[in-house]
Structures are given as structure tokens and as C-alpha cells.
Amino acid sequence: MLKAAPRAREHLATPPITTLIPQARREHGLTQRGLADLLCEISQNDSVTREEVSRWERGKRIPGPYWRAWISAALDVPHAEVDRAAVVEREYRRAKSDDRADDRVNTS
């Protein structure tokens, strides 16, 4: 139990990826399209679009390890921080899902 406390504190300092990406993007003066174009350019992979960046920012999707590495490079955010932000987002999703499940059980 004591081992979990430092990790929890670490997550408190790391925003979810839905906050980290738009915040870092704006700090670099990029639009969603600008970030998508930059990611395509530096990764030499043209499969990311403005719409995909929007999905990441709205929490509809969490970027996978491949794109997290490029997001880190594009936005000059440490790779470990981007990975932690993805973990935080997943934990928020699980908690929200668990809350909804509890509500369904309690109202039945």
C-alpha cells in the first residue's frame, strides 16, 4: 500500500493526455491541423489528421505508443510525461466507467 502512494502523487502532477496535448500544442502556437501536419512531417507517416488530433484532445481516443513518441518530439514534452498522461486518462476512463456501473446497480 505504501508503494502506491508515490505513484498516485506522481499522477496528480501529470494532467490527462486530453489536457496535456492541447495545452502543449497552444504553447507552441499550433492549431490541431498544424500539429497533425507536424506529426506527419517528422514521422514521415501521413496517417494522422486534424480529426485524429481532435479525437485525442476530446478523449475519444488515446494515442498509442507510436504516436505518443512523436507527440513528445513535436511538442517538446518528455516521452515519460506523455506516457504518464495516457495512463492518467485511462484511469479516469476506468473510474468513470466504474461509477456508471455502480449507478446502474444502485438504481436497479
N, C-alpha and C positions, 0 to 999 in steps of 0.2 A: 504494500500500500504506500509506503514512503517513496518508492521509486516512481509512482505515478504522479506525485505532486509536482516535481520539477517539470515534467513533460506538460502538464496542464498549464503551468505558469508560462512555459515557452509558447504554447498555443495562444495564450491571452495576448501576447505581444505580436503575434502574427495574424494579420487580417485574413479572412477567407479570400480565395482567389477571385471571387466576384467583386471584391473591393480592391485588391492589390492591382489587378490588371488595369482597370480604368484610371486609378489614381496614378500609377506609374506612367501610363500612356499619356495622360494630360500633362504630367510634369515634363515629358519630352516633347510636348506640343504636337502630339499626333492625334489624328482622328482614328476612328475604327478602321476606315479604309486605308489610312496611312500606315497603321500598324500591320494590317493584312499585307499590304504591298511590301513593307519592310521585311516581314517574315518570309514572304515568297522570295524576295531578293537574296537574303542572307542564307536561307536554307536550300536555295535552288530547287524548291518544291512549290509549284504554283497551286496546290490544292487547298490552301486556306483562303477564305474570302472574308469580306467585311461582315457578312451574315454570321460566319462562324465565330468571329471575334465578339459579335453581339451576343451570341448564344453563351459564350464563356462568361461574359460580363453579367448577363441576366441569370446565370446559374442553371440554364437549360442543359448545359454540358460542362464537363470538367476536362480541360485539355489533358491529353495523355502525356506520357514521359517524353516522347519525341518533341511535341510542340512546347512542352514546359521548358526544355533545354533551350529552344530557340527564343521563347519569350524572355527567358533570363538574359540571353545575349542581346536581344533587341532593346530591352528596357533597362539594361544595366542593373538588374536585381540579382543578388546571389541565387544560384541554382537551388541551394538548400532552402532558401526562403520561399521560392516559388513552389517547391515540392511540399513544404510545410503548409502553405496556403491551400494547396489542393487537399491535403489531409484534413485541415480545418473545415473546408467546405463539405467534404464527405461526412465528417462528424456532425455538422449542422443538419445535413440532409437526413442522416440516420435518426437524430434526435427528433426532428420534425415528423418523420415517418412514424417513430415510436409514439409520439404524442397523439398523432391521428389515430393510430391503432388503439391506444388507451381510451380515446374519446369514443370510438365505436363500441368498445367493450362496455364502457360505463353507461352508454345510452341505450344499450340493448336490454 
